């Protein structure tokens, strides 16, 4: 299992908690980037730490994480071991998840609540977990629509 150090210490935290904290730190760093900077970093490829962080933050199973990133397990492991960045498709999808998760954090005003919502089956989204819909831009748009409705009290 991966070990992350967040805030200078990893004592007393589970891998999931460390991975979740890593995800939110990475997501907030991206939110401070301009769109041009984000596009450049997506083209260059995000690091594999993103996959671990999202997997832990949203309790995504390994098979579902591979679907989200459009990667095989062997490709992900090869990139992880050789410290190679993810490809454009995986990087764009992970950036999309970060963007939607930050929106959820704003709506729920709490990272844990946002993570639980992103991970849970949602009737308004056809029973899918919002994080899994972020595989496509159209799915992410549906998630954003539901988040807007929750924030503004509208009908989905």
C-alpha positions, 0 to 999 in steps of 0.5 A, a space after each residue: 500500500 502507498 504511504 502519503 505524508 500530508 501536512 508533515 505527518 502521517 501518524 494516526 491516519 489510515 491509507 484512505 485518510 492520507 489518500 483522501 487528504 492527498 486528493 483534496 490537496 492536489 485538487 485545490 492546487 489545480 483549482 489555482 491554475 489557469 485553464 491554460 496551465 491545466 490544459 498544459 499539465 493534462 497534455 504533459 500527463 498527471 502523475 499516478 499519485 492521482 489514481 491512488 488519491 482518487 481511489 482512496 478519497 472516493 473508495 473506488 474499487 480497482 476495476 472501477 478506477 481502471 474504467 475511470 482512467 481508461 487504462 489496464 492494470 498493467 499499464 497503470 503499474 508500468 507507469 507507476 513503477 517507471 514514474 511515467 505520467 498518465 496519458 492524456 485521456 486518463 489525465 483529463 478524466 482525473 482533472 474532471 473528477 477534481 473539478 466536480 469534486 471541488 464543486 461538491 465540496 463547495 455545495 456541501 461545505 465539507 470534504 468528507 460529505 462531498 466525498 461521500 456524496 460523490 461515492 454514493 448511488 444517486 437516484 437523480 443520476 440513474 442510480 450511479 455514483 457521481 464519481 463514476 459518471 465523471 468518466 465522460 464530460 456528458 456524465 460530469 455535466 449531469 453531476 454538475 446539474 444535480 449539484 447546482 440543483 442541490 445548492 440552489 434548491 431547484 428541481 433536477 
